[in-house]
């Protein structure tokens, strides 16, 4: 009996975690994703909502995150957050975090595609890719 109760509780907890992680928001309007936190197969958003993507980036390696093609339904903002350095012992080549913010400005459906590449090296495939298909109403 205890085994069945434990298994039931575990299944319920996993189901709730799965529901929560399918579309995390930080303020009810902004969906946040990382390389580990994948976008659902189709993300429903409303005009005025935002989608943020956070990923590690190390420009000293030559690799950087880039949007594959221009977007028509989103305005895009990007920034790089550099790690705090100990001024007495600076570290060269320490990875930063790249943050993209996609603000939904028009209704429709569009796919956001990002690649982690060396922009000048067209012969090598991307090291990482991330994509999110979005329906905006």
C-alpha positions in Angstrom: 0.0 0.0 0.0 2.8 2.4 0.9 4.5 1.5 -2.4 1.4 2.4 -4.4 1.0 5.7 -2.5 4.6 6.6 -3.1 4.4 5.8 -6.8 1.2 7.8 -7.1 2.7 10.8 -5.4 5.9 10.5 -7.6 3.8 10.3 -10.8 1.7 13.3 -9.8 4.9 15.3 -8.9 6.5 14.5 -12.2 3.3 15.4 -14.1 3.2 18.8 -12.4 6.9 19.5 -13.1 6.3 18.6 -16.7 3.4 21.0 -17.0 5.3 23.7 -15.2 8.4 23.4 -17.4 6.6 23.4 -20.7 6.3 27.2 -20.8 8.0 29.0 -17.9 7.3 32.6 -17.4 8.9 35.1 -15.1 6.1 37.6 -14.9 3.2 36.0 -16.7 4.2 37.7 -19.9 7.8 36.6 -20.6 8.6 33.0 -21.5 12.1 32.1 -20.6 14.1 29.3 -22.3 17.7 28.0 -22.2 19.5 25.2 -24.0 18.3 22.8 -21.4 14.8 24.3 -21.2 13.4 23.5 -24.6 10.6 25.4 -26.3 7.4 23.3 -26.7 6.4 22.1 -30.2 4.2 25.2 -30.6 4.3 28.0 -28.2 1.2 30.2 -28.0 1.8 33.9 -27.2 -0.1 37.1 -27.4 1.0 40.4 -29.0 2.9 42.2 -26.3 4.3 39.1 -24.7 8.0 38.3 -24.8 10.2 35.3 -25.2 13.8 35.2 -23.7 16.6 32.8 -24.6 19.6 32.5 -22.4 22.7 30.6 -23.5 26.4 30.5 -22.7 28.7 32.2 -25.2 32.5 32.5 -25.3 33.6 35.0 -27.9 37.3 34.1 -27.3 36.6 30.8 -29.1 35.2 32.6 -32.1 31.7 31.1 -31.6 28.7 33.3 -31.1 24.9 32.9 -31.2 23.2 34.2 -34.3 19.6 34.4 -35.6 19.4 32.3 -38.7 16.9 34.5 -40.6 15.2 37.9 -40.1 11.9 37.8 -38.1 8.7 39.5 -39.2 6.5 39.1 -36.1 9.0 40.0 -33.4 11.2 42.9 -32.4 14.6 41.6 -31.2 16.9 42.8 -28.5 20.1 41.1 -27.5 22.7 41.6 -24.8 25.7 39.9 -23.3 26.2 39.5 -19.6 29.8 39.2 -18.7 30.8 37.2 -15.6 32.1 39.2 -12.7 35.8 39.1 -12.6 38.1 39.1 -9.6 40.2 42.2 -10.4 43.2 40.8 -8.5 43.1 37.6 -10.7 41.4 38.3 -14.1 40.5 35.3 -16.3 40.8 35.6 -20.0 38.2 33.7 -22.1 35.7 33.2 -19.3 32.3 32.4 -20.9 29.5 35.0 -20.8 25.8 34.6 -21.2 24.0 35.7 -24.4 20.4 36.9 -23.9 17.9 37.4 -26.7 14.6 39.0 -26.0 11.9 38.5 -28.7 8.9 40.8 -28.3 5.7 39.7 -30.1 4.5 42.7 -32.2 2.2 41.1 -34.8 -0.2 38.2 -34.9 0.8 35.1 -37.0 3.1 32.1 -36.8 6.9 32.1 -37.1 9.9 30.0 -36.1 12.8 31.5 -34.2 16.0 29.7 -35.1 19.4 30.4 -33.5 22.8 28.8 -34.2 26.0 28.8 -32.3 28.7 29.2 -35.0 31.9 30.8 -36.1 30.4 33.3 -38.5 33.4 33.3 -40.9 33.6 29.5 -41.1 30.8 28.6 -43.4 32.1 25.0 -43.9 31.5 23.8 -40.4 28.1 23.0 -38.9 26.8 24.8 -35.9 28.0 23.5 -32.5 24.5 24.1 -31.0 21.1 25.0 -32.4 17.9 26.2 -30.7 14.5 26.8 -32.3 11.0 27.7 -31.2 7.9 27.7 -33.3 5.5 30.4 -32.0 1.9 31.3 -32.7 1.0 34.8 -31.8 -2.6 36.0 -31.4 
